[in-house]
C-alpha cells in the first residue's frame, strides 16, 4: 500500500469487498496506512459543510485487527437456541486477545448467552443469520462499573460491555436480541442512587444488585475505552438505552439498526456520554425515546466526574424514535460541545429535530450545536430548547448556544417551528437559522425568548418569511 487511505476511501471499501470468511471482517492494515473500517454495511461519509466536522471525521481513529480468526464454535459454542454459550464466547475472546487480536466469528445460528465482555484488539463479528439471544438468567450478567442515567454505580453488566479496553469492535450482519432479559432487566429507581450520592458514597460502593432496588442495564456499553467500532448489526427488544459509549474516545457507529419498538420506554438509540470524537453514520435509528441523546453526567455526580461530550458528527441517518432526532441532555452536567448533524431523514412520530434540555439543578452547557439538511415530519416542533426541564431548580444555570440550523425542511409539524427559550438571567448565546423552509406547520407562532444574537435568513414557515 503506497500511501495512506482516507477514512472515506477505507469505509467505501466495505461496500465493495467481502472477506474470505464470507462475514466481511475488518481488515488488518499495515502501520503505514490509515486504520481500516471494512464491512458490507460500510459506506463513505460525505463531505460535510463544516471544516471542523470534516476534521472530526478524519481524526476519529478506527480499529485495526490482525487477520486471525477465532470461531466461537471451536470454543464450544452451540447454535441451537437453548445452550448457554457464555463461557464459550469468553474463551474465544480471551484466546483472540492473548494472541494479539483478531476476529471472533459467530456463524449463522441462534446463540443464547449472558453478558459478553470485549477485550482489547478483538472484533466480535456476526455472520448473516447469526443471532445472539441474551439470557434471562441474571447470574450471567456480573456486576460492573456503569452509569445509570448519568450517575456512576455498580450494576449488572450491559449485554456487551468493555471497560478500559482499546481497539475493539462489534461488526457484521447479525442480530442482538435482549428480549430474554426482561425477567431481570427492569426498574428505574434512580432516587436510590441520588441518595447515595448525597451521602458521599463512592461509586464502587453504590451497588445495585442485592440492594432491594432495580435499575436497568444498557445494551452495548464501551466504558472508558479507546477506538471502538460498532458496525452493521441490528439490535432488537431493548430494555433500556441501546448503544451507550461512556467516557470513551474515537467511537464509530456505522450502518447500525436500532429498535423503534414501543414495548419498553427509555430505549434511546445511541447515547454518547462524556465521549470525545464520535462519528455516527449511515444508521437507521429507532427508539421509544430519543434517537440520539448526547449526555455527560447528572447533577452532583456529573460535576464530580466533569467530562464533556464533544466533537461529535452525525451523518446520513434515518430517525424513527418518538422524541428527539438529535437530543442534548438532560444529563449534561459535564457539558456538550461541537456537535454536527448532517443529512438526517426524520420519519414517524419523532417530536423534534433538535431537543436541548437542562435546568439550573443540572447545569452544564450545550455549545456549538449545528444541524444541516435535516428533513421530514415532526410530531411537535422543529427545535425545542429549554432551561427549565422537569421544573427542577438549583444554583447551576446552564450555558446554551450558539445553535445553528441550515438547509432544513419539513412536510408536517404538529406544533411550532421554534420553541427556544433562555432564562431572563441566563440568555442563550446565539441562534442562527438560514435557508430553511418549514411546511405543514400547525402553529405558526414561534416562541423565541431570552436569546442574544438571533439571526434568521431566508427562513419560511408555511411559505411566509420569518425574521
C-alpha positions as CSV (number, residue, x, y, z in Angstrom):
1,X,0.0,0.0,0.0
2,X,1.9,3.0,-1.3
3,X,0.1,5.7,0.6
4,X,-2.4,6.2,3.4
5,X,-6.0,5.9,2.6
6,X,-8.6,8.5,3.7
7,X,-11.3,7.4,6.0
8,X,-13.8,7.8,3.2
9,X,-11.8,5.5,0.9
10,X,-11.5,3.0,3.7
11,X,-15.1,2.9,4.6
12,X,-16.1,2.7,0.9
13,X,-14.0,-0.5,0.7
14,X,-16.6,-2.1,2.9
15,X,-19.3,-1.7,0.3
16,X,-17.2,-3.4,-2.4
17,X,-15.2,-6.1,-0.7
18,X,-16.1,-9.1,1.3
19,X,-13.7,-11.2,3.3
20,X,-12.6,-14.7,2.6
21,X,-14.7,-15.8,5.6
22,X,-17.9,-14.5,4.0
23,X,-18.7,-12.3,7.0
24,X,-16.9,-9.2,6.0
25,X,-14.4,-8.8,8.8
26,X,-12.4,-5.7,9.4
27,X,-9.1,-5.7,7.5
28,X,-5.7,-5.6,9.2
29,X,-3.8,-2.6,7.9
30,X,-0.1,-2.0,7.7
31,X,1.3,0.5,10.1
32,X,2.0,2.9,7.1
33,X,-1.7,3.1,6.2
34,X,-4.7,4.5,7.9
35,X,-6.9,2.2,10.0
36,X,-9.3,0.1,8.0
37,X,-13.0,0.1,8.5
38,X,-14.3,-2.7,6.4
39,X,-17.7,-4.4,6.1
40,X,-20.6,-4.9,3.7
41,X,-22.5,-2.2,5.6
42,X,-19.8,0.4,5.4
43,X,-20.4,3.5,3.4
44,X,-18.5,6.6,2.7
45,X,-19.1,9.6,4.9
46,X,-19.9,12.5,2.6
47,X,-18.1,15.8,2.9
48,X,-19.8,17.9,5.5
49,X,-20.4,21.6,5.2
50,X,-18.3,22.4,8.2
51,X,-14.5,22.1,8.0
52,X,-14.4,21.3,11.8
53,X,-16.8,18.4,11.2
54,X,-14.6,17.0,8.4
55,X,-11.6,17.2,10.8
56,X,-13.5,15.2,13.4
57,X,-14.3,12.5,10.9
58,X,-10.7,12.4,9.6
59,X,-9.3,12.3,13.2
60,X,-11.6,9.7,14.7
61,X,-9.5,6.6,14.8
62,X,-10.8,3.3,13.5
63,X,-9.8,0.0,15.0
64,X,-7.3,-2.3,13.2
65,X,-7.3,-6.1,13.7
66,X,-4.8,-8.8,12.7
67,X,-6.0,-11.2,10.0
68,X,-6.7,-14.0,12.5
69,X,-9.9,-15.9,13.0
70,X,-11.3,-17.5,16.2
71,X,-14.6,-19.3,15.5
72,X,-16.8,-19.5,18.6
73,X,-17.9,-23.0,17.6
74,X,-14.3,-24.1,18.1
75,X,-14.5,-23.0,21.7
76,X,-17.7,-24.9,22.4
77,X,-20.5,-22.6,21.2
78,X,-23.7,-24.3,20.1
79,X,-26.2,-22.5,17.9
80,X,-29.3,-24.4,19.0
81,X,-31.2,-21.5,20.7
82,X,-31.0,-23.1,24.1
83,X,-27.4,-24.0,25.1
84,X,-25.8,-21.4,27.4
85,X,-22.8,-20.1,25.4
86,X,-21.5,-17.6,27.9
87,X,-18.3,-19.5,28.7
88,X,-17.7,-20.3,25.0
89,X,-17.8,-16.7,24.0
90,X,-15.5,-15.7,26.8
91,X,-13.0,-18.4,25.8
92,X,-12.9,-17.3,22.2
93,X,-12.5,-13.6,23.1
94,X,-9.8,-14.4,25.6
95,X,-7.9,-16.5,23.1
96,X,-8.1,-13.7,20.4
97,X,-6.8,-11.2,22.9
98,X,-4.0,-13.4,24.1
99,X,-2.9,-14.0,20.6
100,X,-2.6,-10.2,20.0
101,X,-6.0,-9.7,18.5
102,X,-8.3,-10.9,15.7
103,X,-11.8,-11.7,14.6
104,X,-14.1,-13.7,16.9
105,X,-16.5,-15.1,14.3
106,X,-20.1,-16.1,15.1
107,X,-21.5,-18.2,12.3
108,X,-25.2,-18.5,11.3
109,X,-27.5,-19.7,14.1
110,X,-29.1,-18.7,17.4
111,X,-26.8,-18.5,20.4
112,X,-28.1,-18.0,24.0
113,X,-25.5,-16.1,26.1
114,X,-25.0,-14.0,29.1
115,X,-23.0,-10.8,29.1
116,X,-20.2,-10.6,26.6
117,X,-17.0,-8.8,27.7
118,X,-14.9,-7.5,24.8
119,X,-11.2,-7.4,25.3
120,X,-8.6,-5.2,23.5
121,X,-7.8,-5.9,19.9
122,X,-10.9,-8.1,19.4
123,X,-13.6,-7.8,16.8
124,X,-16.8,-9.7,17.5
125,X,-18.1,-10.4,14.0
126,X,-21.6,-11.8,13.4
127,X,-22.4,-13.5,10.1
128,X,-25.6,-13.1,8.2
129,X,-28.2,-15.1,10.1
130,X,-26.3,-15.1,13.4
131,X,-28.5,-14.1,16.4
132,X,-27.3,-13.6,20.0
133,X,-30.2,-14.0,22.4
134,X,-29.2,-12.7,25.8
135,X,-30.2,-14.7,28.8
136,X,-32.9,-14.4,31.3
137,X,-30.5,-15.7,33.9
138,X,-29.4,-12.6,35.9
139,X,-26.4,-14.5,37.3
140,X,-24.9,-14.5,33.8
141,X,-24.5,-10.7,34.0
142,X,-21.9,-9.8,36.6
143,X,-21.8,-6.5,38.5
144,X,-19.7,-3.9,36.7
145,X,-19.0,-0.2,36.8
146,X,-21.5,1.6,34.7
147,X,-23.5,4.8,34.6
148,X,-27.2,4.8,35.3
149,X,-28.9,8.0,33.9
150,X,-25.7,9.9,34.4
151,X,-24.7,8.5,37.8
152,X,-21.8,6.1,38.3
153,X,-22.7,2.9,40.1
154,X,-22.2,-0.9,40.2
155,X,-25.0,-2.6,38.3
156,X,-25.5,-5.8,36.2
157,X,-23.4,-5.8,33.0
158,X,-24.8,-4.5,29.8
159,X,-25.3,-7.2,27.2
160,X,-22.0,-6.3,25.5
161,X,-19.5,-4.5,27.8
162,X,-15.9,-3.4,27.9
163,X,-14.0,-1.3,30.5
164,X,-10.6,0.3,29.9
165,X,-10.1,-1.6,26.6
166,X,-8.8,-0.4,23.3
167,X,-9.2,-1.3,19.6
168,X,-12.5,-3.2,19.9
169,X,-15.5,-3.8,17.6
170,X,-18.8,-5.5,17.2
171,X,-19.4,-5.9,13.4
172,X,-21.2,-8.0,10.8
173,X,-24.8,-8.6,9.7
174,X,-26.2,-10.4,12.7
175,X,-28.8,-9.6,15.4
176,X,-28.5,-8.9,19.1
177,X,-31.8,-9.6,20.9
178,X,-32.2,-8.6,24.6
179,X,-35.8,-9.7,24.9
180,X,-34.9,-12.6,27.1
181,X,-33.5,-10.3,29.8
182,X,-36.9,-8.8,30.6
183,X,-37.2,-11.0,33.7
184,X,-34.4,-9.2,35.5
185,X,-33.5,-6.2,33.3
186,X,-36.1,-3.8,34.8
187,X,-36.6,-0.9,37.2
188,X,-35.8,2.8,37.3
189,X,-35.1,3.6,40.9
190,X,-32.6,6.3,40.3
191,X,-33.7,8.0,43.6
192,X,-31.7,5.3,45.4
193,X,-28.5,6.5,43.7
194,X,-29.4,10.1,44.3
195,X,-29.5,9.4,48.0
196,X,-26.1,7.6,48.0
197,X,-24.5,10.5,46.1
198,X,-25.9,12.9,48.6
199,X,-24.3,10.9,51.4
200,X,-20.9,10.9,49.7
201,X,-20.9,7.1,49.0
202,X,-18.2,6.4,46.3
203,X,-19.3,4.7,43.0
204,X,-17.7,1.4,43.8
205,X,-20.0,1.2,46.9
206,X,-23.2,2.1,45.0
207,X,-24.1,-1.5,44.4
208,X,-27.5,-2.0,42.8
209,X,-27.9,-5.9,42.7
210,X,-29.0,-7.1,46.1
211,X,-29.8,-3.6,47.4
212,X,-33.6,-4.1,47.0
213,X,-33.6,-1.5,44.2
214,X,-33.7,-2.2,40.5
215,X,-32.2,-0.2,37.6
216,X,-32.0,-1.4,34.0
217,X,-28.7,-2.2,32.2
218,X,-27.9,-0.8,28.8
219,X,-27.4,-2.9,25.6
220,X,-23.9,-2.1,24.3
221,X,-21.6,-0.1,26.5
222,X,-17.9,0.5,26.0
223,X,-16.8,2.3,29.2
224,X,-13.5,4.2,29.3
225,X,-12.5,2.7,26.1
226,X,-10.4,4.0,23.1
227,X,-11.0,3.2,19.4
228,X,-14.4,1.5,19.2
229,X,-16.4,0.4,16.1
230,X,-20.0,-0.8,16.2
231,X,-21.0,-1.6,12.6
232,X,-23.7,-3.4,10.6
233,X,-25.5,-5.1,13.4
234,X,-29.2,-4.9,14.3
235,X,-30.4,-4.5,17.9
236,X,-33.8,-5.9,18.9
237,X,-36.0,-5.9,22.0
238,X,-34.0,-3.4,24.2
239,X,-34.9,-2.8,27.8
240,X,-33.0,0.5,28.1
241,X,-30.5,2.7,26.2
242,X,-29.3,0.7,23.2
243,X,-25.8,2.0,22.3
244,X,-24.1,3.8,25.2
245,X,-20.4,4.7,24.8
246,X,-19.3,6.2,28.1
247,X,-16.2,8.1,28.9
248,X,-14.7,6.8,25.7
249,X,-12.9,8.3,22.7
250,X,-12.7,7.5,19.0
251,X,-16.1,5.9,18.7
252,X,-17.6,5.0,15.3
253,X,-21.2,3.7,15.0
254,X,-21.9,2.8,11.3
255,X,-24.7,1.1,9.4
256,X,-26.4,0.0,12.6
257,X,-30.2,-0.5,13.1
258,X,-31.7,0.0,16.5
259,X,-35.2,-1.0,17.6
260,X,-38.1,1.5,17.4
261,X,-40.4,-0.8,19.3
262,X,-42.8,0.9,21.8
263,X,-42.7,-2.1,24.1
264,X,-40.2,-0.5,26.5
265,X,-39.7,3.2,27.3
266,X,-36.3,5.0,27.5
267,X,-34.8,2.8,24.7
268,X,-32.7,5.6,23.2
269,X,-31.0,4.6,20.0
270,X,-27.5,5.9,20.7
271,X,-26.3,7.9,23.7
272,X,-22.7,9.0,23.7
273,X,-21.9,10.1,27.3
274,X,-18.8,12.1,28.2
275,X,-17.2,10.9,24.9
276,X,-14.7,12.7,22.6
277,X,-14.6,12.1,18.8
278,X,-17.7,10.2,17.9
279,X,-19.0,9.5,14.4
280,X,-22.5,8.1,13.9
281,X,-23.1,7.4,10.2
282,X,-25.4,5.5,7.9
283,X,-27.7,4.3,10.6
284,X,-31.4,3.6,10.9
285,X,-32.1,4.7,14.5
286,X,-35.3,3.7,16.1
287,X,-36.3,4.2,19.7
288,X,-39.1,4.5,22.2
289,X,-37.4,7.8,23.2
290,X,-34.6,9.8,21.7
291,X,-32.9,8.6,18.5
292,X,-29.6,10.2,19.7
293,X,-29.2,11.7,23.1
294,X,-25.8,13.3,23.9
295,X,-25.1,13.2,27.6
296,X,-22.3,14.0,30.2
297,X,-23.4,13.1,33.7
298,X,-26.1,14.1,36.1
299,X,-26.1,16.8,38.9
300,X,-23.5,16.3,41.7
301,X,-22.1,13.1,40.3
302,X,-21.7,14.7,36.9
303,X,-19.8,17.6,38.5
304,X,-17.5,15.1,40.3
305,X,-16.6,13.4,37.0
306,X,-16.8,16.6,35.0
307,X,-16.1,15.2,31.5
308,X,-17.9,16.7,28.5
309,X,-19.2,15.1,25.3
310,X,-17.5,16.8,22.4
311,X,-16.6,16.6,18.7
312,X,-19.5,14.5,17.6
313,X,-20.6,14.0,13.9
314,X,-24.0,12.5,13.0
315,X,-24.4,12.0,9.3
316,X,-26.7,10.2,6.8
317,X,-29.1,8.6,9.3
318,X,-32.8,7.9,9.4
319,X,-34.5,8.7,12.6
320,X,-37.6,6.8,13.7
321,X,-37.8,7.3,17.5
322,X,-40.6,9.2,19.2
323,X,-38.6,12.0,20.9
324,X,-35.6,14.0,19.6
325,X,-33.8,13.2,16.4
326,X,-30.8,14.9,18.0
327,X,-31.2,15.5,21.7
328,X,-28.7,17.2,24.0
329,X,-29.4,16.3,27.6
330,X,-30.9,16.2,30.0
331,X,-27.9,14.7,31.7
332,X,-25.4,17.3,30.5
333,X,-23.8,18.4,33.8
334,X,-20.3,17.9,32.2
335,X,-21.3,19.8,29.1
336,X,-21.7,19.1,25.4
337,X,-19.9,21.0,22.6
338,X,-19.1,20.8,18.9
339,X,-21.9,18.7,17.5
340,X,-22.5,18.5,13.8
341,X,-25.6,16.7,12.3
342,X,-25.9,16.4,8.5
343,X,-28.3,14.7,6.1
344,X,-30.8,13.3,8.6
345,X,-34.2,12.0,7.5
346,X,-36.9,12.1,10.2
347,X,-39.8,9.8,9.9
348,X,-42.8,8.5,12.0
349,X,-43.7,10.4,15.2
350,X,-40.4,11.9,16.1
351,X,-41.2,15.0,18.1
352,X,-38.2,17.3,17.5
353,X,-35.3,17.7,15.1
354,X,-33.3,19.4,17.9
355,X,-34.1,19.0,21.5
356,X,-31.8,20.6,24.1
357,X,-32.8,20.3,27.8
358,X,-31.3,21.2,31.1
359,X,-32.2,23.2,34.2
360,X,-30.5,25.1,37.0
361,X,-30.1,22.0,39.1
362,X,-28.4,20.1,36.3
363,X,-26.3,23.0,34.9
364,X,-23.8,22.1,32.2
365,X,-23.5,23.6,28.8
366,X,-24.7,23.0,25.2
367,X,-22.4,24.9,22.8
368,X,-21.8,24.9,19.1
369,X,-24.6,22.6,18.1
370,X,-25.3,22.5,14.4
371,X,-27.9,20.9,12.1
372,X,-27.8,21.0,8.3
373,X,-30.1,19.3,5.8
374,X,-32.5,17.7,8.3
375,X,-35.9,16.9,6.7
376,X,-39.1,15.1,7.4
377,X,-42.1,15.1,9.7
378,X,-42.2,16.3,13.3
379,X,-44.7,15.4,15.9
380,X,-44.2,18.6,17.9
381,X,-41.6,21.3,17.0
382,X,-38.5,21.6,14.8
383,X,-36.4,22.9,17.6
384,X,-37.2,22.9,21.3
385,X,-34.7,24.3,23.7
386,X,-35.5,24.6,27.4
387,X,-33.6,25.5,30.6
388,X,-36.5,24.6,32.9
389,X,-36.6,20.8,32.2
390,X,-38.9,19.0,34.6
391,X,-39.2,22.3,36.6
392,X,-36.1,21.4,38.7
393,X,-34.1,24.3,40.1
394,X,-30.8,24.9,41.7
395,X,-27.7,27.1,41.6
396,X,-26.1,25.9,38.3
397,X,-27.5,27.9,35.4
398,X,-26.7,26.1,32.1
399,X,-24.8,27.8,29.3
400,X,-26.5,27.4,25.9
401,X,-25.6,28.4,22.4
402,X,-24.7,29.0,19.8
403,X,-27.1,26.8,17.8
404,X,-27.4,26.8,14.0
405,X,-29.9,25.2,11.6
406,X,-29.3,25.5,7.9
407,X,-31.0,24.0,4.8
408,X,-33.6,22.2,6.9
409,X,-37.1,21.4,5.7
410,X,-40.4,19.8,6.9
411,X,-43.6,18.5,5.3
412,X,-45.5,18.3,8.6
413,X,-45.1,19.8,12.0
414,X,-47.7,19.2,14.7
415,X,-46.5,22.2,16.7
416,X,-44.3,25.2,16.2
417,X,-41.2,25.6,14.1
418,X,-39.3,27.1,17.1
419,X,-39.8,26.9,20.8
420,X,-36.4,28.2,22.1
421,X,-36.1,30.0,25.4
422,X,-33.4,31.0,27.7
423,X,-33.9,32.4,31.2
424,X,-34.2,36.1,31.9
425,X,-31.0,35.9,33.9
426,X,-29.3,33.3,31.6
427,X,-29.7,34.0,27.9
428,X,-29.0,31.7,25.0
429,X,-25.8,32.9,23.3
430,X,-26.8,32.7,19.7
431,X,-29.4,31.1,17.3
432,X,-28.7,31.2,13.6
433,X,-31.2,29.8,11.1
434,X,-30.8,30.1,7.4
435,X,-32.1,28.7,4.1
436,X,-34.9,26.7,5.8
437,X,-38.4,26.1,4.6
438,X,-40.9,24.6,7.0
439,X,-44.2,23.5,5.5
440,X,-47.2,21.8,7.2
441,X,-46.7,23.7,10.4
442,X,-49.8,23.7,12.6
443,X,-48.9,26.5,14.9
444,X,-47.1,29.4,13.1
445,X,-46.4,31.3,16.3
446,X,-42.8,30.9,17.3
447,X,-41.5,31.1,20.9
448,X,-38.1,32.9,20.9
449,X,-37.2,34.4,24.2
450,X,-34.0,35.5,26.0
451,X,-31.8,34.8,23.0
452,X,-28.8,37.0,22.3
453,X,-27.6,37.2,18.7
454,X,-30.6,35.7,16.9
455,X,-30.2,35.7,13.1
456,X,-32.8,34.4,10.6
457,X,-32.0,34.5,6.9
458,X,-34.2,33.1,4.1
459,X,-36.5,31.2,6.5
460,X,-40.1,30.5,5.8
461,X,-42.9,28.8,7.7
462,X,-45.8,27.7,5.5
463,X,-44.4,29.9,2.8
464,X,-44.2,33.1,4.9
465,X,-40.9,34.7,5.7
466,X,-39.8,34.6,9.3
467,X,-37.3,37.0,10.7
